[in-house]
Amino acid sequence: MTREEKKTSDAAEVLRHARFGRLPERIRLEDTVEEKPATAPDPAQHAYNPDEWLVRTCL
């Protein structure tokens, strides 16, 4: 290995170690949960009665 190749590999090793040399910081479990407030139910969503058409059509 020549001196230039050794410098290049040492520089690459230093850069690699700076980037991947340690583990990322630990994330707490509390930080992984997203909380959203509950919304009030929409009364129009359940306003349809499936039997209502029968009463209106047949009577």
C-alpha atoms as a printed R data frame, in Angstrom:
   type eleno elety resid chain resno       x      y      z
1  ATOM     1    CA   MET     A     1   0.000  0.000  0.000
2  ATOM     2    CA   THR     A     2   1.422  3.354 -0.921
3  ATOM     3    CA   ARG     A     3   1.507  6.334  1.356
4  ATOM     4    CA   GLU     A     4  -1.237  8.146 -0.626
5  ATOM     5    CA   GLU     A     5  -3.563  5.127 -0.462
6  ATOM     6    CA   LYS     A     6  -2.992  4.857  3.284
7  ATOM     7    CA   LYS     A     7  -3.890  8.562  3.772
8  ATOM     8    CA   THR     A     8  -7.027  8.102  1.731
9  ATOM     9    CA   SER     A     9  -8.105  4.995  3.620
10 ATOM    10    CA   ASP     A    10  -7.354  6.675  6.972
11 ATOM    11    CA   ALA     A    11  -9.389  9.725  5.990
12 ATOM    12    CA   ALA     A    12 -12.242  7.504  4.834
13 ATOM    13    CA   GLU     A    13 -12.040  5.572  8.083
14 ATOM    14    CA   VAL     A    14 -12.186  8.778 10.131
15 ATOM    15    CA   LEU     A    15 -15.219 10.013  8.169
16 ATOM    16    CA   ARG     A    16 -16.944  6.632  8.464
17 ATOM    17    CA   HIS     A    17 -16.294  6.511 12.204
18 ATOM    18    CA   ALA     A    18 -17.593 10.078 12.634
19 ATOM    19    CA   ARG     A    19 -20.823  9.133 10.867
20 ATOM    20    CA   PHE     A    20 -21.417  5.563 12.081
21 ATOM    21    CA   GLY     A    21 -19.173  5.311 15.152
22 ATOM    22    CA   ARG     A    22 -21.942  5.541 17.740
23 ATOM    23    CA   LEU     A    23 -25.553  4.527 18.147
24 ATOM    24    CA   PRO     A    24 -28.318  7.104 17.767
25 ATOM    25    CA   GLU     A    25 -29.799  8.586 20.916
26 ATOM    26    CA   ARG     A    26 -32.391  6.451 22.664
27 ATOM    27    CA   ILE     A    27 -36.020  7.484 22.155
28 ATOM    28    CA   ARG     A    28 -38.258  7.275 25.195
29 ATOM    29    CA   LEU     A    29 -41.477  5.283 24.890
30 ATOM    30    CA   GLU     A    30 -43.490  8.359 25.912
31 ATOM    31    CA   ASP     A    31 -42.124 10.199 22.875
32 ATOM    32    CA   THR     A    32 -43.356  7.512 20.456
33 ATOM    33    CA   VAL     A    33 -47.053  7.871 21.326
34 ATOM    34    CA   GLU     A    34 -49.218 10.564 19.770
35 ATOM    35    CA   GLU     A    35 -52.253 11.663 21.706
36 ATOM    36    CA   LYS     A    36 -55.211 13.375 20.063
37 ATOM    37    CA   PRO     A    37 -58.335 14.637 21.817
38 ATOM    38    CA   ALA     A    38 -61.478 12.661 21.110
39 ATOM    39    CA   THR     A    39 -64.059 14.330 18.904
40 ATOM    40    CA   ALA     A    40 -67.768 14.440 19.597
41 ATOM    41    CA   PRO     A    41 -69.771 11.959 17.504
42 ATOM    42    CA   ASP     A    42 -71.607 13.418 14.514
43 ATOM    43    CA   PRO     A    43 -75.359 12.870 14.995
44 ATOM    44    CA   ALA     A    44 -75.997 13.090 11.238
45 ATOM    45    CA   GLN     A    45 -73.684 10.139 10.624
46 ATOM    46    CA   HIS     A    46 -76.130  7.646 12.184
47 ATOM    47    CA   ALA     A    47 -79.370  9.400 11.233
48 ATOM    48    CA   TYR     A    48 -80.178  6.909  8.444
49 ATOM    49    CA   ASN     A    49 -82.587  4.189  9.440
50 ATOM    50    CA   PRO     A    50 -82.385  1.244  7.013
51 ATOM    51    CA   ASP     A    51 -86.014  0.235  7.720
52 ATOM    52    CA   GLU     A    52 -87.419  3.716  7.161
53 ATOM    53    CA   TRP     A    53 -87.621  3.314  3.355
54 ATOM    54    CA   LEU     A    54 -89.854  0.253  3.842
55 ATOM    55    CA   VAL     A    55 -92.326  2.193  5.975
56 ATOM    56    CA   ARG     A    56 -92.405  5.157  3.559
57 ATOM    57    CA   THR     A    57 -92.693  3.025  0.403
58 ATOM    58    CA   CYS     A    58 -95.126  0.331  1.490
59 ATOM    59    CA   LEU     A    59 -97.586  2.314  3.587
